[in-house]
Amino acid sequence: STISGRFKLLDSFDMLLERPIIQDELERKHIALVHAYGSDLKRVQEIFLTEREQPPISWNLPPVAGALTWCRNLKERIGEPMAKLRELNAAVMEREESKEVIKLYTTLMSSLEDYEHQKVEEWGGDVDRTTQAKLKLSLLTRGKMGPSLVATGDAAVDAKLLQVNFDPALVRLLREVKYFLS
C-alpha cells in the first residue's frame, strides 16, 4: 500500500518485467507510481509545513536532536522512492507529470535541508551561550538547608550540605551532543 512496498513488489518480479508483453502494461503502472509518489510528496510537504515549528519528537530525544531525526525521517521517506523512480523507463521520466514530481521533490528536499541547517545553526549559537556562562559556575555549592540541626554529641550544629550545581541547560546540551555523535 506504500510507495516503497510497490517498488519492492516490482523488484521481486524483475526477471519477468523484461518480456515485451509485460512492458506495455508496466509503463502504465510506472505512470501510476509517479502519480502516487507525487501524492506522497504533497503529504510530506503538508506534514513538514504544519509541524516544523513543533515537530513530533520521541520522548527520549532532546529537542534539537529530535527535530533533526524527524526531518531526516521525512527525507528518507521521499529519498528512497525517488532513487527507484530514477531507475524507471526513461520514457516515463520524460513525461510532464514526472518532471513536475521531480521539481516538487527537489523543492521539498531543499526545504528539509534548509530546516536541518537552521536547527544546527540555532543549536550552535545556544551552545556558545550555554557553555561560556554555565561552565564558569562552581560544580559544588554549600546548600542552604535552613536551621536544621544535626546532633553531634552534646551540641547541635547547623547543617550546610554540599549540593551539585549542574545546570539543566548543560544536561540538555550534553544529551544533544550524545545523539549527534551516534
ROLO-814877 format. One line per 8 residues: number of its first residue (from 0); for each residue x, y, z of N, C-alpha, C. Coordinates in Angstrom, 1 decimal, padded with zeros to 4 digits, always signed. Layout:
# ROLO-814877
NUM	X,Y,Z,X,Y,Z,X,Y,Z ~ ...
This chain:
# ROLO-814877
0	+000.8,-001.2,+000.0,+000.0,+000.0,+000.0,+000.9,+001.3,+000.0 ~ +002.1,+001.1,+000.3,+003.0,+002.3,+000.3,+003.8,+002.3,-001.0 ~ +004.5,+003.5,-001.3,+005.3,+003.6,-002.5,+006.5,+002.6,-002.4 ~ +007.1,+002.5,-001.2,+008.2,+001.6,-001.0,+007.8,+000.2,-001.3 ~ +006.6,-000.2,-000.8,+006.1,-001.5,-001.0,+005.8,-001.8,-002.4 ~ +005.4,-000.9,-003.2,+005.1,-001.1,-004.6,+006.5,-001.3,-005.3 ~ +007.5,-000.6,-005.0,+008.8,-000.8,-005.6,+009.4,-002.2,-005.2 ~ +009.2,-002.6,-004.0,+009.6,-003.9,-003.6,+008.9,-005.0,-004.4
8	+007.6,-004.8,-004.7,+006.9,-005.8,-005.5,+007.4,-005.8,-006.9 ~ +007.7,-004.6,-007.5,+008.3,-004.6,-008.8,+009.7,-005.3,-008.8 ~ +010.5,-005.1,-007.8,+011.8,-005.7,-007.7,+011.7,-007.2,-007.6 ~ +010.7,-007.7,-007.0,+010.6,-009.2,-006.8,+010.2,-009.8,-008.1 ~ +009.6,-009.1,-009.1,+009.3,-009.7,-010.4,+010.3,-009.1,-011.5 ~ +011.4,-008.8,-011.1,+012.4,-008.1,-012.0,+012.6,-008.9,-013.3 ~ +012.8,-010.2,-013.2,+013.1,-011.1,-014.4,+011.9,-011.1,-015.3 ~ +010.7,-011.1,-014.8,+009.6,-011.2,-015.7,+009.3,-009.9,-016.4
16	+009.8,-008.8,-015.9,+009.5,-007.5,-016.4,+010.1,-007.2,-017.7 ~ +011.1,-008.0,-018.1,+011.8,-007.8,-019.4,+011.0,-008.3,-020.6 ~ +010.0,-009.0,-020.4,+009.2,-009.5,-021.6,+008.4,-008.4,-022.2 ~ +008.3,-008.4,-023.6,+007.7,-007.3,-024.3,+006.2,-007.1,-024.0 ~ +005.5,-008.2,-023.8,+004.0,-008.1,-023.5,+003.8,-007.4,-022.1 ~ +004.7,-007.6,-021.2,+004.6,-007.0,-019.9,+005.0,-005.6,-019.9 ~ +005.9,-005.2,-020.8,+006.5,-003.9,-020.8,+005.4,-002.8,-021.1 ~ +004.4,-003.1,-021.9,+003.4,-002.1,-022.2,+002.6,-001.9,-021.0
24	+002.2,-002.9,-020.3,+001.4,-002.8,-019.1,+002.2,-002.1,-018.0 ~ +003.5,-002.4,-017.9,+004.4,-001.9,-016.9,+004.5,-000.4,-017.1 ~ +004.6,+000.1,-018.3,+004.7,+001.6,-018.4,+003.5,+002.3,-017.8 ~ +002.3,+001.7,-018.0,+001.1,+002.4,-017.3,+001.2,+002.3,-015.8 ~ +001.8,+001.2,-015.3,+002.0,+001.1,-013.8,+003.0,+002.1,-013.3 ~ +004.0,+002.3,-014.1,+005.1,+003.2,-013.7,+004.5,+004.7,-013.7 ~ +003.6,+005.0,-014.6,+003.0,+006.3,-014.6,+002.1,+006.4,-013.3 ~ +001.4,+005.4,-013.0,+000.6,+005.4,-011.8,+001.5,+005.5,-010.5
32	+002.7,+004.9,-010.6,+003.6,+005.0,-009.5,+004.1,+006.5,-009.3 ~ +004.3,+007.1,-010.4,+004.8,+008.5,-010.4,+003.7,+009.4,-009.8 ~ +002.4,+009.1,-010.2,+001.3,+009.9,-009.6,+001.2,+009.6,-008.1 ~ +001.3,+008.4,-007.7,+001.2,+008.0,-006.3,+002.4,+008.7,-005.5 ~ +003.5,+008.7,-006.1,+004.7,+009.3,-005.4,+004.5,+010.8,-005.3 ~ +003.9,+011.4,-006.3,+003.6,+012.9,-006.2,+002.6,+013.2,-005.1 ~ +001.6,+012.3,-004.9,+000.7,+012.5,-003.8,+001.4,+012.4,-002.5 ~ +002.3,+011.4,-002.4,+003.0,+011.2,-001.1,+003.9,+012.4,-000.9
40	+004.5,+012.9,-001.9,+005.4,+014.2,-001.7,+004.5,+015.3,-001.2 ~ +003.3,+015.5,-001.7,+002.4,+016.5,-001.2,+002.1,+016.3,+000.2 ~ +001.8,+015.0,+000.6,+001.5,+014.8,+002.0,+002.7,+015.1,+002.9 ~ +003.9,+014.7,+002.5,+005.1,+015.0,+003.3,+005.3,+016.5,+003.4 ~ +005.1,+017.2,+002.3,+005.2,+018.7,+002.3,+004.2,+019.3,+003.3 ~ +003.0,+018.8,+003.3,+002.0,+019.3,+004.3,+002.4,+019.0,+005.7 ~ +002.9,+017.8,+006.0,+003.4,+017.4,+007.3,+004.5,+018.4,+007.7 ~ +005.4,+018.6,+006.8,+006.6,+019.4,+007.1,+006.1,+020.9,+007.5
48	+005.3,+021.4,+006.6,+004.8,+022.8,+006.8,+004.0,+023.0,+008.1 ~ +003.2,+022.0,+008.5,+002.3,+022.2,+009.6,+003.1,+021.8,+010.9 ~ +004.1,+021.0,+010.9,+004.7,+020.5,+012.1,+006.1,+021.0,+012.3 ~ +006.7,+021.8,+011.5,+008.1,+022.1,+011.6,+008.4,+023.1,+012.8 ~ +007.4,+023.8,+013.2,+007.6,+024.7,+014.4,+007.7,+023.8,+015.7 ~ +006.9,+022.8,+015.8,+006.9,+021.9,+016.9,+006.8,+020.5,+016.4 ~ +007.9,+019.9,+015.9,+007.9,+018.6,+015.4,+007.6,+017.5,+016.4 ~ +007.0,+016.4,+016.0,+006.7,+015.3,+017.0,+008.1,+014.7,+017.3
56	+008.4,+014.7,+018.6,+009.7,+014.2,+019.0,+009.5,+013.1,+020.0 ~ +010.3,+012.1,+019.8,+010.2,+010.9,+020.7,+010.6,+011.4,+022.1 ~ +010.0,+010.7,+023.1,+010.1,+011.2,+024.5,+011.5,+011.1,+025.0 ~ +012.3,+010.3,+024.4,+013.7,+010.2,+025.0,+014.7,+011.0,+024.2 ~ +014.3,+011.8,+023.2,+015.3,+012.6,+022.5,+015.2,+014.1,+023.0 ~ +016.4,+014.7,+023.0,+016.4,+016.2,+023.3,+015.8,+016.9,+022.1 ~ +015.4,+018.2,+022.4,+014.7,+019.0,+021.3,+015.3,+019.1,+020.0 ~ +016.6,+019.4,+019.9,+017.2,+019.7,+018.6,+017.5,+018.3,+017.9
64	+018.0,+017.4,+018.6,+018.3,+016.0,+018.0,+017.0,+015.4,+017.6 ~ +015.9,+015.6,+018.3,+014.6,+015.1,+018.0,+014.1,+015.7,+016.7 ~ +014.2,+017.0,+016.6,+013.7,+017.7,+015.4,+014.5,+017.3,+014.2 ~ +015.8,+017.1,+014.3,+016.7,+016.6,+013.2,+016.3,+015.2,+012.8 ~ +016.1,+014.4,+013.8,+015.7,+013.0,+013.5,+014.4,+013.0,+012.7 ~ +013.4,+013.8,+013.2,+012.1,+013.9,+012.5,+012.3,+014.3,+011.0 ~ +013.2,+015.3,+010.8,+013.4,+015.9,+009.5,+014.1,+014.8,+008.6 ~ +015.1,+014.1,+009.2,+015.8,+013.1,+008.4,+014.9,+011.9,+008.0
72	+013.9,+011.6,+008.9,+013.0,+010.6,+008.6,+012.1,+011.0,+007.4 ~ +011.7,+012.3,+007.3,+011.0,+012.8,+006.2,+011.8,+012.7,+004.9 ~ +013.1,+013.0,+005.0,+014.0,+013.0,+003.9,+014.1,+011.5,+003.4 ~ +014.2,+010.6,+004.3,+014.3,+009.2,+003.9,+013.0,+008.7,+003.2 ~ +011.9,+009.2,+003.8,+010.6,+008.8,+003.2,+010.5,+009.2,+001.7 ~ +011.0,+010.4,+001.4,+010.9,+010.8,+000.0,+012.1,+010.4,-000.8 ~ +013.3,+010.2,-000.2,+014.5,+009.9,-000.9,+014.6,+008.5,-001.6 ~ +014.2,+007.5,-000.8,+014.3,+006.2,-001.3,+013.4,+005.9,-002.6
80	+012.2,+006.3,-002.5,+011.4,+006.1,-003.8,+011.9,+006.9,-005.0 ~ +012.4,+008.1,-004.7,+013.0,+008.9,-005.8,+014.1,+008.2,-006.5 ~ +015.0,+007.6,-005.7,+016.1,+006.8,-006.3,+015.6,+005.7,-007.2 ~ +014.5,+005.0,-006.7,+013.9,+004.0,-007.5,+013.2,+004.5,-008.8 ~ +012.6,+005.7,-008.7,+011.9,+006.3,-009.8,+012.9,+006.7,-010.9 ~ +014.1,+007.1,-010.5,+015.1,+007.5,-011.5,+015.6,+006.3,-012.3 ~ +015.4,+005.1,-011.8,+015.8,+003.9,-012.5,+014.7,+003.4,-013.5 ~ +013.6,+004.0,-013.4,+012.5,+003.6,-014.3,+012.8,+003.8,-015.8
88	+011.9,+003.4,-016.6,+011.9,+003.6,-018.0,+012.1,+005.1,-018.3 ~ +013.1,+005.4,-019.2,+013.4,+006.8,-019.5,+012.2,+007.6,-020.1 ~ +011.4,+006.9,-020.9,+010.2,+007.5,-021.5,+009.2,+008.0,-020.4 ~ +009.1,+007.2,-019.3,+008.2,+007.6,-018.2,+008.8,+008.8,-017.5 ~ +010.1,+008.9,-017.3,+010.7,+010.0,-016.6,+010.7,+011.3,-017.4 ~ +010.5,+011.2,-018.7,+010.5,+012.4,-019.6,+009.1,+013.0,-019.7 ~ +008.1,+012.4,-019.2,+006.7,+012.9,-019.3,+006.6,+014.1,-018.4 ~ +005.6,+014.9,-018.7,+005.4,+016.2,-018.0,+005.1,+016.0,-016.5
96	+004.3,+014.9,-016.2,+004.0,+014.7,-014.8,+005.2,+014.3,-014.0 ~ +006.1,+013.5,-014.6,+007.3,+013.1,-013.9,+008.2,+014.3,-013.6 ~ +008.3,+015.2,-014.6,+009.1,+016.4,-014.4,+008.5,+017.3,-013.2 ~ +007.2,+017.4,-013.1,+006.6,+018.1,-012.0,+006.9,+017.4,-010.7 ~ +006.9,+016.1,-010.7,+007.2,+015.4,-009.4,+008.6,+015.6,-009.0 ~ +009.5,+015.6,-010.0,+010.9,+015.8,-009.7,+011.1,+017.2,-009.2 ~ +010.4,+018.2,-009.8,+010.5,+019.6,-009.3,+010.0,+019.7,-007.9 ~ +008.9,+019.1,-007.5,+008.4,+019.1,-006.2,+009.4,+018.4,-005.2
104	+009.9,+017.3,-005.6,+010.9,+016.6,-004.8,+012.1,+017.5,-004.5 ~ +012.6,+018.1,-005.5,+013.8,+019.0,-005.4,+013.5,+020.1,-004.4 ~ +012.3,+020.8,-004.6,+011.9,+021.9,-003.7,+011.8,+021.4,-002.3 ~ +011.1,+020.3,-002.1,+010.9,+019.8,-000.7,+012.2,+019.3,-000.1 ~ +013.1,+018.7,-000.8,+014.3,+018.2,-000.3,+015.2,+019.5,+000.1 ~ +015.1,+020.5,-000.7,+015.9,+021.7,-000.3,+015.3,+022.4,+000.9 ~ +014.0,+022.4,+001.1,+013.4,+022.9,+002.3,+013.8,+022.1,+003.5 ~ +013.8,+020.8,+003.4,+014.2,+020.0,+004.5,+015.7,+020.2,+004.9
112	+016.5,+020.3,+003.9,+017.9,+020.6,+004.2,+018.1,+021.9,+004.8 ~ +017.4,+022.9,+004.4,+017.5,+024.3,+005.0,+017.0,+024.2,+006.4 ~ +016.0,+023.4,+006.7,+015.5,+023.3,+008.1,+016.6,+022.6,+009.0 ~ +017.2,+021.6,+008.5,+018.3,+021.0,+009.2,+019.4,+021.9,+009.5 ~ +019.8,+022.7,+008.5,+020.9,+023.7,+008.7,+020.5,+024.7,+009.7 ~ +019.3,+025.2,+009.6,+018.8,+026.2,+010.6,+018.8,+025.7,+012.0 ~ +018.4,+024.4,+012.2,+018.4,+023.9,+013.5,+019.8,+023.7,+014.1 ~ +020.7,+023.3,+013.2,+022.1,+023.1,+013.7,+022.7,+024.5,+014.0
120	+022.4,+025.5,+013.2,+022.9,+026.8,+013.5,+022.3,+027.4,+014.8 ~ +021.0,+027.2,+015.1,+020.4,+027.6,+016.3,+021.1,+026.9,+017.5 ~ +021.3,+025.6,+017.3,+021.9,+024.8,+018.4,+023.3,+025.3,+018.6 ~ +024.1,+025.6,+017.6,+025.4,+026.1,+017.8,+025.5,+027.4,+018.5 ~ +024.6,+028.3,+018.2,+024.5,+029.5,+019.0,+024.1,+029.3,+020.4 ~ +023.3,+028.4,+020.7,+022.8,+028.1,+022.0,+024.0,+027.4,+022.8 ~ +024.8,+026.6,+022.1,+025.9,+026.0,+022.8,+026.9,+027.1,+023.3 ~ +027.2,+028.1,+022.5,+028.1,+029.1,+022.9,+027.6,+029.9,+024.1
128	+026.3,+030.2,+024.1,+025.7,+030.9,+025.2,+025.7,+030.1,+026.5 ~ +025.3,+028.8,+026.3,+025.2,+028.0,+027.5,+026.6,+027.6,+028.1 ~ +027.5,+027.2,+027.3,+028.7,+026.7,+027.8,+029.6,+027.8,+028.5 ~ +029.7,+028.9,+027.8,+030.5,+030.0,+028.4,+030.0,+030.4,+029.8 ~ +028.8,+030.7,+029.9,+028.3,+031.1,+031.2,+028.2,+030.0,+032.3 ~ +027.7,+028.9,+031.9,+027.4,+027.8,+032.9,+028.7,+027.1,+033.3 ~ +029.7,+026.9,+032.4,+030.8,+026.2,+032.8,+031.7,+027.0,+033.8 ~ +031.5,+028.2,+033.9,+032.3,+029.0,+034.9,+031.8,+028.9,+036.3
136	+030.6,+028.4,+036.5,+030.0,+028.2,+037.8,+030.6,+027.1,+038.5 ~ +030.7,+027.1,+039.8,+031.2,+026.1,+040.7,+030.3,+024.8,+040.5 ~ +031.0,+023.7,+040.5,+030.2,+022.4,+040.4,+029.5,+022.1,+041.7 ~ +030.2,+022.4,+042.8,+029.6,+022.1,+044.1,+029.4,+023.4,+044.9 ~ +028.3,+023.5,+045.6,+028.0,+024.7,+046.4,+027.5,+024.2,+047.8 ~ +027.6,+025.1,+048.7,+027.0,+024.8,+050.1,+025.6,+025.0,+050.0 ~ +024.8,+024.0,+050.4,+023.4,+024.1,+050.4,+022.8,+025.0,+051.5 ~ +021.7,+025.6,+051.2,+021.1,+026.4,+052.2,+019.9,+025.6,+052.8
144	+020.2,+024.8,+053.8,+019.2,+023.9,+054.3,+018.4,+024.6,+055.4 ~ +018.7,+025.8,+055.8,+017.9,+026.4,+056.8,+018.4,+026.0,+058.2 ~ +017.6,+026.2,+059.1,+018.0,+026.0,+060.5,+017.9,+024.5,+060.9 ~ +018.2,+023.6,+060.1,+018.1,+022.2,+060.5,+019.3,+021.9,+061.4 ~ +019.1,+021.1,+062.4,+020.1,+020.9,+063.4,+020.6,+019.4,+063.3 ~ +021.8,+019.2,+063.4,+022.4,+017.9,+063.5,+023.0,+017.7,+064.8 ~ +022.7,+016.6,+065.5,+023.2,+016.4,+066.8,+024.6,+015.8,+066.7 ~ +025.6,+016.4,+067.4,+027.0,+015.9,+067.4,+027.3,+015.8,+068.9
152	+027.2,+014.7,+069.4,+027.5,+014.5,+070.9,+026.5,+015.3,+071.7 ~ +026.9,+016.3,+072.4,+026.1,+017.1,+073.3,+025.5,+018.3,+072.6 ~ +026.2,+018.9,+071.6,+025.7,+020.1,+071.0,+025.0,+019.9,+069.6 ~ +024.2,+020.8,+069.3,+023.5,+020.8,+068.0,+024.2,+021.9,+067.1 ~ +024.4,+021.5,+065.8,+025.1,+022.4,+064.8,+024.3,+022.6,+063.6 ~ +024.4,+023.8,+063.0,+023.7,+024.0,+061.7,+024.3,+023.1,+060.6 ~ +023.5,+022.5,+059.8,+024.0,+021.6,+058.7,+024.0,+022.3,+057.4 ~ +025.1,+022.4,+056.8,+025.2,+023.0,+055.4,+025.8,+021.9,+054.6
160	+024.9,+021.3,+053.8,+025.3,+020.2,+052.9,+025.8,+020.7,+051.6 ~ +026.6,+019.9,+051.0,+027.1,+020.2,+049.6,+026.0,+019.8,+048.6 ~ +025.8,+020.6,+047.6,+024.9,+020.4,+046.6,+025.6,+020.4,+045.2 ~ +025.1,+019.7,+044.3,+025.6,+019.7,+042.9,+024.9,+020.9,+042.2 ~ +025.8,+021.7,+041.6,+025.3,+022.9,+041.0,+025.4,+022.8,+039.4 ~ +024.7,+021.7,+038.9,+024.8,+021.4,+037.5,+023.6,+021.9,+036.8 ~ +023.7,+022.8,+035.9,+022.6,+023.5,+035.3,+021.9,+022.5,+034.3 ~ +020.5,+022.5,+034.3,+019.8,+021.7,+033.4,+020.1,+022.0,+031.9
168	+020.4,+023.2,+031.6,+020.8,+023.5,+030.2,+022.0,+022.8,+029.8 ~ +023.0,+022.6,+030.7,+024.2,+021.8,+030.4,+023.8,+020.3,+030.2 ~ +022.9,+019.8,+031.0,+022.5,+018.4,+030.9,+021.9,+018.2,+029.5 ~ +021.0,+019.2,+029.1,+020.3,+019.1,+027.8,+021.4,+019.2,+026.7 ~ +022.3,+020.0,+026.8,+023.4,+020.2,+025.8,+024.2,+018.9,+025.7 ~ +024.5,+018.3,+026.8,+025.3,+017.0,+026.7,+024.5,+015.9,+026.1 ~ +023.2,+015.9,+026.3,+022.3,+014.9,+025.7,+022.3,+015.1,+024.2 ~ +022.2,+016.4,+023.8,+022.2,+016.7,+022.3,+023.5,+016.2,+021.7
176	+024.6,+016.5,+022.3,+025.9,+016.0,+021.8,+025.9,+014.5,+021.7 ~ +025.4,+013.8,+022.7,+025.4,+012.4,+022.7,+024.6,+011.9,+021.4 ~ +023.5,+012.4,+021.1,+022.7,+012.0,+020.0,+023.3,+012.4,+018.7 ~ +024.0,+013.6,+018.6,+024.6,+014.0,+017.4,+025.8,+013.0,+017.1 ~ +026.5,+012.5,+018.1,+027.6,+011.6,+017.9,+027.2,+010.3,+017.4 ~ +026.0,+009.9,+017.8,+025.5,+008.5,+017.4,+024.8,+008.5,+016.1
